[in-house]
Amino acid sequence: MSAPIDLRSDTVSKPSERMRRAMATAEVGDDWYGDDPTVNLLQDRAAELTGKEAAIYLPTGTLCNQVALHVFVRSGHLAVCEASAHVGRTEVSSAAALSGASFQYVAAASRGLLTGAQVAAALAPDPYDVSVVDLVAIENTHQVGGGSVLPVLDLAEITTVCSAAGVPLYLDGARIFNACTVAGVRVADYAQYASSMMFCLSKGLGAPIGSVLVGDVDFIREARRLKILFGAAWRQAGIMAAAGLIALAEGPGRLHEDHANAQTLAAGLAELLPGGVDPAAVETNIVFADVSGTGRNAVQWRELLAAEGVLVTIVGGRVRMLTHVGVGAADIGAALEAWRRAAKAA
Ligand SMILES: *Cc1c(COP(=O)(O)O)cnc(C)c1O
């Protein structure tokens, strides 16, 4: 059997030949001492692209989020986030263990996208002066929201609300370049509204490892201290940063292909699973399928699809599929065929 079509995440893509060559020949130093030239180049490039003063290269997006939480949120205080946000749900134990931080969840009306009015309500001072919000964390694109895109103007409105309340805004931009592709804006257009933000090189941009956290010089100085404190000073990290530089240069320009493939997948599945997939709700590279009307649950579908050579994940009881650089248009056709065969399987 040929290799499975892996739609579990956009993190599963393998580095390109160009990345592997760049990694093999990367100039490196010791990143603990700040003298890895390839890491420094990547950080400079990320700061420049986002329009921020400084950047720090970290192993994961989770660590970026956790470092930012640790800087902004005092132990026992709160961060406001959307009810299904990665930082507040997937990473909730990390925030508790590393920072003593808790979350005030705000459920979005639709697709994980918060409004200024909702954030303003969440930031209203506690009349009993017990709950204190130190940070608002916004996710764009919103993963559980289906890869939904928060428009720049909406983020601007939320930032105005945060500024009025004296609370910094953090942008979890794990997939911000997917948002930029759809919104037709530069990453700096979003970043200007955040005190700090992160983005993943290891997702749609196609690098094997790494994420970047950006902010002002003082914030990044503290982030470097925490990187060491959390055990993530990773020495000759330039080997990874070399692939990251290629991801940053070449990744954003091809994300529209992933979005088109996700559209094709969603359109095909909408026929197979009436009411289970809404192609109009697929803006970027994430497709959720609600299989509750099929007589099979998501776990059964995952097993049936795996037997047909297609790997998917389950998030919140729904089947989740992501397109990425390792999946071409022909693979999408094959994945839809696999879904049709699985639907017929007893
Ligand atoms: C993937 C993801 C993260 C975490 O990134 P890792 O590199 O997997 O740790 C954070 N936030 C969002 C929205 C994500 O999708």
The ligand as an SDF file (V2000), in Angstrom:
LIG
                    3D

 15 15  0  0  0  0  0  0  0  0999 V2000
   -0.6720   24.4560   16.9790 C   0  0  0  0  0  0  0  0  0  0  0  0
   -1.1660   25.6030   17.7730 C   0  0  0  0  0  0  0  0  0  0  0  0
   -0.4620   26.0700   18.8750 C   0  0  0  0  0  0  0  0  0  0  0  0
    0.7480   25.3660   19.4410 C   0  0  0  0  0  0  0  0  0  0  0  0
    1.7990   25.1530   18.5550 O   0  0  0  0  0  0  0  0  0  0  0  0
    2.7750   23.8820   18.7600 P   0  0  0  0  0  0  0  0  0  0  0  0
    3.9500   24.2280   17.9430 O   0  0  0  0  0  0  0  0  0  0  0  0
    2.0050   22.7000   18.2850 O   0  0  0  0  0  0  0  0  0  0  0  0
    3.0890   23.8030   20.2240 O   0  0  0  0  0  0  0  0  0  0  0  0
   -0.9400   27.1970   19.5100 C   0  0  0  0  0  0  0  0  0  0  0  0
   -2.0440   27.8160   19.0840 N   0  0  0  0  0  0  0  0  0  0  0  0
   -2.7480   27.3950   18.0240 C   0  0  0  0  0  0  0  0  0  0  0  0
   -3.9430   28.1590   17.5740 C   0  0  0  0  0  0  0  0  0  0  0  0
   -2.3490   26.2580   17.3410 C   0  0  0  0  0  0  0  0  0  0  0  0
   -3.0650   25.8130   16.3080 O   0  0  0  0  0  0  0  0  0  0  0  0
  1  2  1  0
  2  3  1  0
  2 14  2  0
  3  4  1  0
  3 10  2  0
  4  5  1  0
  5  6  1  0
  6  7  2  0
  6  8  1  0
  6  9  1  0
 10 11  1  0
 11 12  2  0
 12 13  1  0
 12 14  1  0
 14 15  1  0
M  END
$$$$
